[in-house]
Amino acid sequence: MSVPRATIGRMDKLRQLRLAKDAMDRDWADPELDLDAVAAHAGYSRYHFLRAFKEAYGETPGQYLTHRRIERAEDLLRTADLSVTEICHLVGFTGLGTFCTRFKAWTGLTPSEYRRKHVGRGAALIPGCYAMLWAGGFRSGPGAGARRNSGEAG
């Protein structure tokens, strides 16, 4: 029995969309990640990708990426001794105002309120310097990534 052509086409479309979603899951902290870059992973134009992604996943690529970033910010607010501004930039937002607005829309709390409500009393927060190093937050210029990847101390 053969598989209908429409089914094969739908599977190819979903595979392409999954490649783009995987790229967002991998590169969510990159503030340069935009719709054009993600659409290129799927081999789509930006507008066709936008429609296809929303149809497949129920939200736009921008909404999905924002949710991933906010989920990561929630983790950092609970576990790391970093300022809200540092967390904002670590998770890929370029503006503190936008970060705080979207964070509150998603969680119902400002980042500071969220931290006060969710930080555990038993364990100490991870020192900010370790969290920044782990998250790759010590980027300083165009050659920083190359140094970090080549094994040199940064």
VOPAGU-2260 file (C-alpha; in pm, 1 decimal, decimal comma):
REM VOPAGU-2260
SITE   aa  ch    i         X         Y         Z
SITE  MET   A    0       0,0       0,0       0,0
SITE  SER   A    1     142,7     339,7     -89,2
SITE  VAL   A    2     125,5     660,2     113,6
SITE  PRO   A    3     -89,5     934,3     -40,5
SITE  ARG   A    4     103,3    1224,2    -191,8
SITE  ALA   A    5     -76,1    1475,4      32,5
SITE  THR   A    6      43,2    1287,5     341,6
SITE  ILE   A    7     403,0    1292,5     220,0
SITE  GLY   A    8     375,5    1664,9     147,6
SITE  ARG   A    9     238,1    1732,7     495,9
SITE  MET   A   10     517,5    1526,9     656,1
SITE  ASP   A   11     780,7    1721,4     457,6
SITE  LYS   A   12     622,8    2050,1     565,2
SITE  LEU   A   13     622,1    1944,8     931,0
SITE  ARG   A   14     983,5    1827,3     905,8
SITE  GLN   A   15    1087,4    2165,8     766,8
SITE  LEU   A   16     895,7    2349,0    1038,6
SITE  ARG   A   17    1054,4    2124,3    1301,4
SITE  LEU   A   18    1402,5    2220,5    1174,5
SITE  ALA   A   19    1315,7    2586,6    1227,0
SITE  LYS   A   20    1164,8    2518,6    1569,8
SITE  ASP   A   21    1479,1    2325,6    1665,0
SITE  ALA   A   22    1687,5    2628,1    1562,1
SITE  MET   A   23    1478,1    2849,2    1792,3
SITE  ASP   A   24    1515,2    2596,8    2074,8
SITE  ARG   A   25    1892,1    2592,4    2024,0
SITE  ASP   A   26    1956,4    2963,9    1963,0
SITE  TRP   A   27    1682,0    3124,1    2176,2
SITE  ALA   A   28    1928,2    3350,4    2363,1
SITE  ASP   A   29    2064,8    3509,7    2045,9
SITE  PRO   A   30    1911,2    3858,3    2017,2
SITE  GLU   A   31    1996,4    3852,3    1643,8
SITE  LEU   A   32    1763,7    3554,8    1586,5
SITE  ASP   A   33    1485,0    3692,1    1372,3
SITE  LEU   A   34    1202,6    3571,6    1152,1
SITE  ASP   A   35    1413,8    3572,1     835,5
SITE  ALA   A   36    1685,8    3355,8     993,8
SITE  VAL   A   37    1437,3    3105,6    1132,9
SITE  ALA   A   38    1237,4    3091,2     808,3
SITE  ALA   A   39    1560,2    3013,6     622,9
SITE  HIS   A   40    1603,0    2700,4     838,1
SITE  ALA   A   41    1269,2    2580,7     706,0
SITE  GLY   A   42    1336,0    2690,2     348,2
SITE  TYR   A   43    1036,7    2926,1     350,4
SITE  SER   A   44     983,4    3294,1     284,6
SITE  ARG   A   45     919,0    3483,1     606,9
SITE  TYR   A   46     545,2    3530,5     540,1
SITE  HIS   A   47     479,2    3174,6     428,6
SITE  PHE   A   48     675,8    3047,3     729,2
SITE  LEU   A   49     480,6    3269,0     967,4
SITE  ARG   A   50     148,6    3128,0     844,4
SITE  ALA   A   51     269,1    2766,3     833,9
SITE  PHE   A   52     426,8    2781,1    1181,7
SITE  LYS   A   53     113,0    2928,4    1338,1
SITE  GLU   A   54    -101,6    2666,5    1166,6
SITE  ALA   A   55     120,5    2383,2    1293,0
SITE  TYR   A   56     198,8    2506,1    1646,5
SITE  GLY   A   57     -85,9    2742,4    1735,9
SITE  GLU   A   58     133,5    3049,3    1787,8
SITE  THR   A   59     361,4    3265,5    1578,0
SITE  PRO   A   60     737,5    3206,7    1577,1
SITE  GLY   A   61     781,1    3534,0    1767,9
SITE  GLN   A   62     538,3    3422,1    2038,8
SITE  TYR   A   63     710,1    3084,7    2063,9
SITE  LEU   A   64    1054,1    3243,9    2095,7
SITE  THR   A   65     929,5    3493,2    2355,7
SITE  HIS   A   66     781,5    3209,9    2563,0
SITE  ARG   A   67    1108,3    3012,5    2547,0
SITE  ARG   A   68    1301,9    3319,2    2661,4
SITE  ILE   A   69    1063,7    3393,1    2945,7
SITE  GLU   A   70    1072,2    3030,8    3063,9
SITE  ARG   A   71    1450,9    3055,2    3080,1
SITE  ALA   A   72    1427,6    3390,9    3260,5
SITE  GLU   A   73    1198,0    3227,3    3517,8
SITE  ASP   A   74    1467,2    2965,0    3582,3
SITE  LEU   A   75    1736,2    3229,4    3624,4
SITE  LEU   A   76    1521,4    3444,4    3852,2
SITE  ARG   A   77    1465,9    3142,6    4078,6
SITE  THR   A   78    1823,0    3016,9    4080,3
SITE  ALA   A   79    2081,5    3284,4    3993,7
SITE  ASP   A   80    2203,5    3587,7    4180,6
SITE  LEU   A   81    2178,9    3814,5    3875,6
SITE  SER   A   82    2001,8    4144,9    3828,5
SITE  VAL   A   83    1683,8    4158,6    3623,7
SITE  THR   A   84    1875,5    4357,7    3361,3
SITE  GLU   A   85    2145,5    4090,5    3335,5
SITE  ILE   A   86    1881,8    3819,1    3299,5
SITE  CYS   A   87    1697,5    4026,6    3038,4
SITE  HIS   A   88    2008,6    4034,5    2818,3
SITE  LEU   A   89    2110,2    3673,8    2886,1
SITE  VAL   A   90    1780,3    3541,1    2757,5
SITE  GLY   A   91    1793,0    3741,1    2435,3
SITE  PHE   A   92    1589,5    4054,6    2500,9
SITE  THR   A   93    1756,0    4380,3    2400,4
SITE  GLY   A   94    1533,4    4613,5    2602,4
SITE  LEU   A   95    1447,3    4592,7    2970,6
SITE  GLY   A   96    1105,7    4755,6    2920,3
SITE  THR   A   97    1001,1    4502,2    2657,4
SITE  PHE   A   98    1130,8    4216,4    2871,7
SITE  CYS   A   99     941,1    4331,2    3181,6
SITE  THR   A  100     619,9    4394,3    2986,7
SITE  ARG   A  101     625,2    4053,9    2818,1
SITE  PHE   A  102     732,8    3877,4    3136,2
SITE  LYS   A  103     438,4    4025,4    3327,2
SITE  ALA   A  104     196,5    3942,8    3044,4
SITE  TRP   A  105     315,3    3579,1    3049,5
SITE  THR   A  106     346,3    3522,1    3427,3
SITE  GLY   A  107     118,2    3785,8    3578,7
SITE  LEU   A  108     412,1    3918,7    3783,1
SITE  THR   A  109     699,5    4155,9    3718,7
SITE  PRO   A  110    1041,5    3986,1    3718,8
SITE  SER   A  111    1116,6    4127,3    4066,9
SITE  GLU   A  112     781,2    4010,3    4203,5
SITE  TYR   A  113     838,7    3668,5    4047,5
SITE  ARG   A  114    1179,6    3640,1    4213,7
SITE  ARG   A  115    1041,9    3740,3    4556,2
SITE  LYS   A  116     760,8    3488,7    4526,5
SITE  HIS   A  117     959,9    3192,8    4391,6
SITE  VAL   A  118    1309,7    3204,0    4537,3
SITE  GLY   A  119    1349,9    2911,9    4776,0
SITE  ARG   A  120    1460,0    2982,1    5131,4
SITE  GLY   A  121    1679,2    2672,5    5169,9
SITE  ALA   A  122    1937,4    2690,9    4892,9
SITE  ALA   A  123    2155,7    2988,4    4812,6
SITE  LEU   A  124    2128,9    3140,2    4468,8
SITE  ILE   A  125    2400,3    3052,0    4218,0
SITE  PRO   A  126    2656,2    3336,5    4217,6
SITE  GLY   A  127    2601,9    3567,4    3922,5
SITE  CYS   A  128    2955,9    3520,9    3788,2
SITE  TYR   A  129    2900,8    3144,1    3752,4
SITE  ALA   A  130    2558,8    3189,2    3597,7
SITE  MET   A  131    2695,4    3445,2    3349,8
SITE  LEU   A  132    2985,6    3218,9    3253,5
SITE  TRP   A  133    2757,1    2917,8    3213,5
SITE  ALA   A  134    2508,2    3114,8    3003,6
SITE  GLY   A  135    2778,9    3267,9    2783,0
SITE  GLY   A  136    2711,6    3616,0    2918,0
SITE  PHE   A  137    3073,8    3730,2    2908,5
SITE  ARG   A  138    3067,1    3818,9    2540,4
SITE  SER   A  139    3267,0    4130,5    2467,0
SITE  GLY   A  140    3311,1    4200,9    2101,7
SITE  PRO   A  141    3328,7    4009,1    1774,4
SITE  GLY   A  142    3618,3    3778,5    1870,0
SITE  ALA   A  143    3478,5    3665,2    2205,3
SITE  GLY   A  144    3291,4    3367,0    2064,1
SITE  ALA   A  145    3597,3    3249,1    1872,6
SITE  ARG   A  146    3813,7    3263,1    2188,5
SITE  ARG   A  147    3554,1    3076,3    2389,7
SITE  ASN   A  148    3518,2    2806,8    2125,5
SITE  SER   A  149    3893,7    2764,3    2069,3
SITE  GLY   A  150    3956,8    2662,6    2428,2
SITE  GLU   A  151    4139,9    2982,4    2530,1
SITE  ALA   A  152    4058,5    3127,2    2867,7
SITE  GLY   A  153    3822,0    3418,9    2840,1
